[in-house]
Amino acid sequence: MPKKKVDGRVRTLIENGIKTGTRSLFVIVGDRGKDQVVNLHYMLSKLRVKARPPVLWCYNKELGFSTHKQKRMRQIKKMQQRGVYDSESEDPFQLFVTATKVRWCYYKDSATVLGQTFGCCVLQDFEAITPNILCRTIETVEGGGIVVMLLKSMTSLRQLYAMTMDVHSRFRTEAHADVVPRFNERFLLSLADCSAALVLDDELNVLPLSKHASSIVPLPAASESSAAAAAFAGDDGEDAELGVVASEAERAARLQELKASLEGTDVVGALAGCTRTVDQARALLTCAEAISEKQLSSTVAVTAGRGRGKSAAMGLSIAAAVGFGYANIFVTAPHPDNLRTVFEFVVRGLKALAFTEHADFEVVASTNPAFNQAPVRVTVNRGHRQTIQYVQPSDATPAALAQAELLVIDEAAAIPLPQVRAMLGPFLVFLSSTTNGYEGTGRSLSLKLVKQLRQQAGSSRGSSASAAAAGSAGVGARSLREVSLEEPIRYAPGDGVESWLYSLLCLNATEAPPLRGALASPSECELFEVDRDALFSYHALAEGFLHQVMALFVSSHYKNSPNDLQMLADSPSQRIFVLLGPVDAGSSALPDVLCAVQISLEGRISSRAARHGLKRGVRSAGDLIPWTLSQQYQDDQLPSLSGARVVRIATHPSAQRMGYGSRAVTLLTDYFSGRVVPLSAPEASDESAPHGRAGGAAAAGSSAGKSGIRSEALAPRTALPPLLVALPDRAPEHLHWLGVSFGLTQDLFGFWHRAGYNPLYVRHTANDLTGEHTCIMLQPLTPELSVATRDALLEADRPLPEAGWCNAFSVDFSRRFASLAATSFRGFPASLVLAVLEAAVDAAADGAEGGPFGPLGPAEAASIFLPHDLARVEAYARSLVDFHLILDLMPALARLVFLRRLPSVRFARLQLAVLVALGLQGKTVDDVASELGAPVASLLALFNKAVRKASAALNLAAAGEEPGDKSAGGSSVAAAAADKAGAAGAPVLPSRVRVVAGRSSSSSSAVPGARAGSGSDSDSDSDGDAQARPSKRAHASSSEAAAEVLRDPELARFAVKGSEEAWKKATAGMTVPKDLSIAVEARSAAGPGSAGKDKKKGKKSRAKKRSRPE
């Protein structure tokens, strides 16, 4: 093969990166790009004075060549036996594969390379690359290494603008299928501004896209010494506060000074020599301080960006724990491969402490093929047995960690938050997490868990009551130490690839920029729609505005990842709105963004597709709210309605809780409801056909085809639409609802409920990442449509639902939520359950009198409660029995109260909270007292008052009387019912116990509580005993018949009503005796041969009773 001279700038860029400790990026266009990887790796190996750098090769599904070394050796052996093998003509690529340590990795498994370091990274299959994959793989390359991206042959780089990426299939929905790849355009244009990047063809010729190619010149020798100083640089905290940037030599001097001050210190002095920066040394000292204290409720949180040396600091800290005598040390990470660096520095630290491998300690690798021979255990046998054991996050249960003295959680940001929270126990814990980068839960960890630990650490130093309240949160009161690493170790500061990657994916937008102007009143602010073609055009002003918006999203929302940026750019259903104050027309500066809103258009699913999904239990990508609600309520018409889901709403940190978020939601609702008056004929809101994009790309492609890719230069487009569009200037989409899906918390639910949204779904299980229950809230829209618009929608087969179509779903949700409060939602705070339930019932009622379910009727009350159940409730209401006697009735009674089946009753808020906790959720009194912060006696008093009100209303409902009726004398029916009950106690009901009489004495079996055989004659014989059973049956039948007569509704009309005043008025002028004599004659049931005995005992069984009417 003839040799060809390679452009000197390629070698110079690699050499400069090795001298300065920075990385280089090469983009190779052509089908033979993989063959040039061999040459680039050869240059890197020759220019470095180290061993051949390991390679990370990532691909989608197929490599396109064989990587099996043993198979290749067998092929060579066969060729040698046949005499056709020529070592001179050996394929260089096969030699590269055979002689180089290459880690072959699928893109889907790229998370397993976290924490590892490589000298070269190769990314093929460009269409399968996502922003998350870029962050995972590029950040593993050390300083002086290279990153190679392989593209297929093309006639113009502008063809990438229209390339269909694999991830685009997730963005397409039935109603929005046209994807515009804006992210690819911005990606290519950003490469031109990267000073450490070169775009090459498959013959290593430099393409004109690289603007900085002409400025690549060899660095002087002096840079090499400065780079060496940069490798041992540190950053002083006091100088950082003053804004003073120390030089590389000063940082190296400070590190040497710190190491010198620690010489002679037991354990720490030897380990400090292994650190590379001042930040890393301080992290080691902080961990060693916590280790030396040996407190079992202490936590050290180490946070930093990618490549700052967190894993190395954790490894050295584990070695320090071994030096201090810790015996049971557990280490966990998302995957064992993530801990290679940790175990590597554990070994380095043990050797620095004069431990000898194989004599004092042994490293055990995993035999699981899925773990790729990763180290999982270190056993130390000097003095006493000490173990450093890897445990998977799912297996790190309290039982598995019962004997732990130290737990190290590396890459904690990539572990679901509930699992991390569950790992914290009565032992020392080291947390290592990434504050920015690809991790979707990185913000979740820093904003939630660390914040909770910080609050509990403060409460533990405060009052004991605050400490007890903090301990109830589930983690317990723990002391907290926080360490942050700023200076990179894997590569030198000022790395060009890192700057390019952070700018491309907005990874440095972690803090919102300060507001420049004065805050305007929310009523003066207006909402604007952001044109995404202009936002992702890579124009200078557009880039500044994009970083400003993303900074709001990152600082206000914890579930962010770089993939969200690509979805925001390419998804056809996404829209962005910003709330701005009054804008000065003469100002050229970007306005301050007070609030940013991201929405996703959903719905418009055909009835056929909806029925198919419901029948088979499947759902397509996207359309979160329509598919979820249609499956929950088994409704195939709901997905056909069109709506918009609020994905994110973020307010500037300096303007939070001032009404700007509510103002943005109100304006958004007015816009889609058609209440925004257009100033002129508005343009249609359709971003699927961007302004001039298709024609411009086609023209550029044809011109590039004539001139060739080697003379093509790319630049941002100049014919751009306005970045901000006023709402009256763009016609809204016709929507039936606005919705939102979020992790259910008290604050978020209150915000959306105040905005007019009603709950329709709460997930039964907690989210795996955040530990929260997903809640979906909806606001139906009733836009005012003209006749022409209505006819056009009907012709397009667009549904027009009737007003109040959402009420039926609210009724169903209210019943479900009330039933599940004691199971799936038992762990919710009572205030949250009360808020959700009240909001759902209010939405279900929608102004209907009597509530959504109607008042409770006598028949339904009788089917729910027996008469003796009502007696028990009445007895507790009168404080005659303990509350445990009615606990079995509380779920049904509380359900009636909260579903407003007893509309006449009004409760205080605290009474409702107690009813929710004890009745619906089934919590104990002690749990409720701890949750509400009130004494048990006070809660029981509130509970008794609530039951008393509910009991009175329940008695009225059981009697069929309306609560609003007024009797003579002005007393209410509730008061009359209380009078009927009697002042002495609860009403006496017929006994359900049938007493077997020893003799045929009717009084003993008729009077409840009478002793058997009392008052019987001595001449009773066996005939009387023989007649006892038929007499009992006859008496029981007569008693039941009498009770049935008393329950006759016709007789209820003759019940005496009224008060004492009414009775005196009615009996005026009449002679009314003071005492009434009532003769009661009890007869035994007639049976065979009993007539004679009844006559004999007639006088004895007759009794008189005198009583005074009350």
ABEGO torsion letter per residue (X at the ends): XBBBBBBAAAAAAAAAAAAAGBBBBBBBBEAAAAAAAAAAAAAAAAABABBBBBBBBBBAABAGBBABAAAAAAAAAAAAAAGABBAAABBAAAAAAAABBBBBBBAAAAAAABGBBBABBBBBGAAABBAAAAAAAAAABBBGBBBBBBBBBBABAAAAAABBBAAAAAABBAABABBBBAAAAAAAAAAAABAABBBBBAAGBBBAABAAAAABBBBBAAAAAAAAAAAABBBBAAAAAAGBBBBAAAAAAAAAAAAAAABGBBGAAAAAAABABAAAAAAAAAAAAAAAAGBABBBBBBBBBBGAGAAAAAAAAAAAAAAAGBABBBBBBABAAAAAAAAAAAAAAAAAAGBBBGAABBBBBBABAAAGGBBABBBBABGBBBBBBBBBAAABBAAAAAABABBBBBGAAABBAAAAAAABBBBBBBBBBBABEABAAAAAAAAAAAAAAAAAAAAAABBAAAAAAAAAAGAEBBBBBBBBBABBAABBBGBAAAAAAAAAAGAABABBBBBABBBBBAAABBBBBBBAAAAAAGBAAAAAAAAAAAAAAAAABABBBAAAAAAAAABAABBBBBBBBBBBAABABBBBBABBBBBBBBEGBBAAAAAAAAAAGBBBBEGAAAAAAAAAAGBAAAAABBBBBBABBBBBAAABGAGAAAAAAAAAAAAAAGABBBABBBBBBBAABBBGAAAAAAAAAAAAAAAEAAABBBBBBABBBBABBBAAABBBBBBABBBBBBBBBAAAAAAAAAAGBBBABBBABBBAAAGBBBBBBBBBBBBBBBAAAAAAAAAAGBBBBBBGAAAAAAAAAAAAAAAAAABAAAABBAAAAAAAAAAAAAAAAGGBBGEAAEBBBAAAAAAABBAAAAAAAAAAAAGABBAAAAAAAAAAAAAAAAAGABAABBBBAAAAAAAAAAAAAGBBAAAAAAAAGBBAAAAAAAAAAAAAAAAAAAAAAAAGBBAABBBBGGBBAAAAAAAAAEAAEBBBBBBABBBBBABBBAAAAABBGBBBGBGBBAABBAAAAAAAAAAAAAAAAAAAAAAAAAABAAAAAABBBEBAAAAAAAABGBBBBABBBBBBBBBBBBBBGAAAAAAAAAAAABBBBBBBBX
